[in-house]
Amino acid sequence: MAKVIKFLIAVLLLPVLVITVAETVRILMHVLGDYHTVFPFAAGIVLYAVLHYTCYNFSRFYVFGHELTHAFAAWLCGYRVNKISVKKDSGYVKMDKTNTFVVLAPYVIPFYLLVSALVYGIAGLCTDLTPFRPYFLVWLGGCLSFHFIQTFHTLWEADQPDLKLAGGKIFSLVTIILANMFILALVLKVLFPQDVFLQEAGMRVLKGSVNSWRIIVNYIIEQITNL
C-alpha cells in the first residue's frame, strides 16, 4: 500500500519535476552568463568530467562517500549503524532501521562538496581565504561534477536495490531529480548570490505547477463528462 501511495505522489509531482528542471537550467544558464565570475567554478566542472572519462573514474571515492552518507543519514535519524563496508565498486551499511531519506541520501547529498565547504568555512574563521577563492571554486565545481556524474552512472548502469527499497523506481527517481535540482540551485545561490534569485524561481515553479494541475484536472473532468 505504501508503494502505491508513493507512486501516486510521484505522478502528482511530475509537473513540478518538469518545471523545476526547466527553472534550474534557466538559473544555471544565467549564472554561466556571468563568465568572469563563474569561470573557476565552470572550469572545475569540466576538469572533473574530462578526468572521469579519460583517466580515472574515482569509483572507490564515490563508494566511500556514498556509504558514509547512508551512515550519516541513519545517524541523523537516530538509527544505529553496525557496519560500513567499502570496496572498489560496491559497498553497504548495516543499520538497525532505515527510511526513504536514509536510502536516497547519497543520490541527493553531494558528500565531498559539503565536507569541502565545511572545512573552507571553518578555516575562513581563522584566516583570510579570499586569495584562495578561485581555487576553491574550481574544487567545488569538480565536487559537484563528481556528484552528478557518479550519481547518473550509478542509477543508469546498475539495478539499484535502493530505489525499490525507498518506494519504487518511479518515486525514487522523481525524488532524486527534484532534490538534486534544489541542491544545484542552492549551491549556485550560495556561490553566486548576485545572480540567483531563489524566491522568484520558487514562485515560478509554484505557479507553473498549479496551472499544470489545473489543466490536467480540467481535461480529466471534460473527458468524464463526455462519456
Contacts in CASP RR format, 6 or more apart in sequence:
PFRMAT RR
TARGET T0000
AUTHOR 0000-0000-0000
METHOD contacts of the structure
MODEL  1
MAKVIKFLIAVLLLPVLVITVAETVRILMHVLGDYHTVFPFAAGIVLYAV
LHYTCYNFSRFYVFGHELTHAFAAWLCGYRVNKISVKKDSGYVKMDKTNT
FVVLAPYVIPFYLLVSALVYGIAGLCTDLTPFRPYFLVWLGGCLSFHFIQ
TFHTLWEADQPDLKLAGGKIFSLVTIILANMFILALVLKVLFPQDVFLQE
AGMRVLKGSVNSWRIIVNYIIEQITNL
2 167 0 8 1.000
3 167 0 8 1.000
3 168 0 8 1.000
3 171 0 8 1.000
6 167 0 8 1.000
6 168 0 8 1.000
6 171 0 8 1.000
7 167 0 8 1.000
7 168 0 8 1.000
7 170 0 8 1.000
7 171 0 8 1.000
9 171 0 8 1.000
10 170 0 8 1.000
10 171 0 8 1.000
10 174 0 8 1.000
10 175 0 8 1.000
11 170 0 8 1.000
12 213 0 8 1.000
13 174 0 8 1.000
13 178 0 8 1.000
14 174 0 8 1.000
15 208 0 8 1.000
15 209 0 8 1.000
15 212 0 8 1.000
15 213 0 8 1.000
15 216 0 8 1.000
16 178 0 8 1.000
16 205 0 8 1.000
16 209 0 8 1.000
17 174 0 8 1.000
17 177 0 8 1.000
17 178 0 8 1.000
18 212 0 8 1.000
19 204 0 8 1.000
19 205 0 8 1.000
19 208 0 8 1.000
19 209 0 8 1.000
19 212 0 8 1.000
20 178 0 8 1.000
20 181 0 8 1.000
20 182 0 8 1.000
20 205 0 8 1.000
21 177 0 8 1.000
21 181 0 8 1.000
23 181 0 8 1.000
23 185 0 8 1.000
23 201 0 8 1.000
23 202 0 8 1.000
23 204 0 8 1.000
23 205 0 8 1.000
24 181 0 8 1.000
24 184 0 8 1.000
24 185 0 8 1.000
24 201 0 8 1.000
26 201 0 8 1.000
27 185 0 8 1.000
27 188 0 8 1.000
27 196 0 8 1.000
27 201 0 8 1.000
28 184 0 8 1.000
28 188 0 8 1.000
30 195 0 8 1.000
30 196 0 8 1.000
31 38 0 8 1.000
31 188 0 8 1.000
31 192 0 8 1.000
31 195 0 8 1.000
31 196 0 8 1.000
32 38 0 8 1.000
32 42 0 8 1.000
34 192 0 8 1.000
34 195 0 8 1.000
37 192 0 8 1.000
37 195 0 8 1.000
38 192 0 8 1.000
38 195 0 8 1.000
40 134 0 8 1.000
40 135 0 8 1.000
40 137 0 8 1.000
40 138 0 8 1.000
41 137 0 8 1.000
41 138 0 8 1.000
41 140 0 8 1.000
41 141 0 8 1.000
41 191 0 8 1.000
41 192 0 8 1.000
42 141 0 8 1.000
43 138 0 8 1.000
43 141 0 8 1.000
44 137 0 8 1.000
44 138 0 8 1.000
44 139 0 8 1.000
44 140 0 8 1.000
44 141 0 8 1.000
44 142 0 8 1.000
44 145 0 8 1.000
45 141 0 8 1.000
45 142 0 8 1.000
45 144 0 8 1.000
45 145 0 8 1.000
46 145 0 8 1.000
47 138 0 8 1.000
47 142 0 8 1.000
47 145 0 8 1.000
48 141 0 8 1.000
48 142 0 8 1.000
48 143 0 8 1.000
48 145 0 8 1.000
48 146 0 8 1.000
48 149 0 8 1.000
49 145 0 8 1.000
49 149 0 8 1.000
51 58 0 8 1.000
52 58 0 8 1.000
52 145 0 8 1.000
52 146 0 8 1.000
52 149 0 8 1.000
57 153 0 8 1.000
58 146 0 8 1.000
58 150 0 8 1.000
59 88 0 8 1.000
59 89 0 8 1.000
59 150 0 8 1.000
60 86 0 8 1.000
60 87 0 8 1.000
60 88 0 8 1.000
60 89 0 8 1.000
61 112 0 8 1.000
61 146 0 8 1.000
62 146 0 8 1.000
62 150 0 8 1.000
62 154 0 8 1.000
63 86 0 8 1.000
63 87 0 8 1.000
63 88 0 8 1.000
63 89 0 8 1.000
63 90 0 8 1.000
63 91 0 8 1.000
64 86 0 8 1.000
65 106 0 8 1.000
65 111 0 8 1.000
65 112 0 8 1.000
66 91 0 8 1.000
66 106 0 8 1.000
66 111 0 8 1.000
66 154 0 8 1.000
67 84 0 8 1.000
67 85 0 8 1.000
67 86 0 8 1.000
67 91 0 8 1.000
67 92 0 8 1.000
67 93 0 8 1.000
67 106 0 8 1.000
68 84 0 8 1.000
68 111 0 8 1.000
69 105 0 8 1.000
69 106 0 8 1.000
69 109 0 8 1.000
69 111 0 8 1.000
70 93 0 8 1.000
70 95 0 8 1.000
70 102 0 8 1.000
70 103 0 8 1.000
70 105 0 8 1.000
70 106 0 8 1.000
71 81 0 8 1.000
71 84 0 8 1.000
71 93 0 8 1.000
71 95 0 8 1.000
72 105 0 8 1.000
73 101 0 8 1.000
73 102 0 8 1.000
73 105 0 8 1.000
73 109 0 8 1.000
74 80 0 8 1.000
74 81 0 8 1.000
74 93 0 8 1.000
74 95 0 8 1.000
74 97 0 8 1.000
74 98 0 8 1.000
74 102 0 8 1.000
75 81 0 8 1.000
77 97 0 8 1.000
77 99 0 8 1.000
77 101 0 8 1.000
77 102 0 8 1.000
79 95 0 8 1.000
79 96 0 8 1.000
79 97 0 8 1.000
79 98 0 8 1.000
79 102 0 8 1.000
80 95 0 8 1.000
80 96 0 8 1.000
80 97 0 8 1.000
81 93 0 8 1.000
81 94 0 8 1.000
81 95 0 8 1.000
82 94 0 8 1.000
82 95 0 8 1.000
82 96 0 8 1.000
83 93 0 8 1.000
83 94 0 8 1.000
84 92 0 8 1.000
84 93 0 8 1.000
84 94 0 8 1.000
85 91 0 8 1.000
85 92 0 8 1.000
85 93 0 8 1.000
95 102 0 8 1.000
98 165 0 8 1.000
100 166 0 8 1.000
100 167 0 8 1.000
100 175 0 8 1.000
103 162 0 8 1.000
103 165 0 8 1.000
103 166 0 8 1.000
104 162 0 8 1.000
104 166 0 8 1.000
104 172 0 8 1.000
104 175 0 8 1.000
104 176 0 8 1.000
104 179 0 8 1.000
106 151 0 8 1.000
107 151 0 8 1.000
107 154 0 8 1.000
107 155 0 8 1.000
107 162 0 8 1.000
107 172 0 8 1.000
107 176 0 8 1.000
107 180 0 8 1.000
108 175 0 8 1.000
108 176 0 8 1.000
108 179 0 8 1.000
108 180 0 8 1.000
108 183 0 8 1.000
109 183 0 8 1.000
110 143 0 8 1.000
110 144 0 8 1.000
110 146 0 8 1.000
110 147 0 8 1.000
110 183 0 8 1.000
110 187 0 8 1.000
111 147 0 8 1.000
112 143 0 8 1.000
112 146 0 8 1.000
112 147 0 8 1.000
113 140 0 8 1.000
113 141 0 8 1.000
113 143 0 8 1.000
113 144 0 8 1.000
113 147 0 8 1.000
113 187 0 8 1.000
116 136 0 8 1.000
116 139 0 8 1.000
116 140 0 8 1.000
116 143 0 8 1.000
117 140 0 8 1.000
120 129 0 8 1.000
120 136 0 8 1.000
121 129 0 8 1.000
123 129 0 8 1.000
129 136 0 8 1.000
137 191 0 8 1.000
140 187 0 8 1.000
140 191 0 8 1.000
144 184 0 8 1.000
144 187 0 8 1.000
148 180 0 8 1.000
151 176 0 8 1.000
151 180 0 8 1.000
154 160 0 8 1.000
155 163 0 8 1.000
155 173 0 8 1.000
155 176 0 8 1.000
162 172 0 8 1.000
163 169 0 8 1.000
163 172 0 8 1.000
163 173 0 8 1.000
164 172 0 8 1.000
166 172 0 8 1.000
166 175 0 8 1.000
185 196 0 8 1.000
185 198 0 8 1.000
185 201 0 8 1.000
186 198 0 8 1.000
188 195 0 8 1.000
188 196 0 8 1.000
189 196 0 8 1.000
189 198 0 8 1.000
END
